[in-house]
Amino acid sequence: DQQVKQNSPSLSVQEGRISILNCDYTNSMFDYFLWYKKYPAEGPTFLISISSIKDKNEDGRFTVFLNKSAKHLSLHIVPSQPGDSAVYFCAAPGGGAGSNYKLTFGKGTLLTVNP
Amino acid sequence: NAGVTQTPKFRILKIGQSMTLQCAQDMNHNYMYWYRQDPGMGLKLIYYSVGAGITDKGEVPNGYNVSRSTTEDFPLRLELAAPSQTSVYFCASSGQGPRAFFGQGTRLTVV
């Protein structure tokens, strides 16, 4: 029962172009979403988040869009840079009994930005 | 400001051996978590704690134990290592909000 889905294992884009990473969720109770970035041999680091009361949140080159009716969110990176090459995880808190803060993660998308 | 510190970074265990993965945070966070990441998979929650003295199972708790005697420390214990426990383990913590801060990970191989 995968409550957070990232259906694209990998994505390759040219430097300067837009990168769009997608995430779908099945649990209607999710009301907050986070994106994490992970480099090899490092822990995930927080990138950007969005509350369900918004449909867009922007932070510099990174924008997250939320479509609640479609249970879909996307992360846009413009312009993409080689240093953005990493695995990106979509996550949502909750998704079961217990702490509402525990995060449920998607499987991740490996982004490669080519110079 | 160290954040979340995990030790060791790498470890090779033989089947049946035991070990403890250490995790410490200096942010005075109440919530702490242990995740494992297998190749091509997301992070799966093993155990979590909402405060000192309180722990609960996550999605994949079998073969592991935890304790939380202080706010700062949240060790993960493997009692009888099995090849299926070969993975990368991440400890994380969060305060007032769902944003979690992660350690650098422990890469464990069971042979």
Interface residues (C-beta under 8 A of the other chain):
Chain A: V4 Q6 P9 Y32 L34 Y36 A41 E42 G43 P44 T45 F46 S49 F89 P93 G96 G98 S99 N100 Y101 K102 L103 T104 F105 G106 K107 G108
Chain B: V4 Y31 Y33 Y35 G40 M41 G42 L43 K44 L45 Y48 V50 D56 G58 E59 F90 A92 S94 G97 P98 R99 A100 F101 F102 G103 Q104 G105
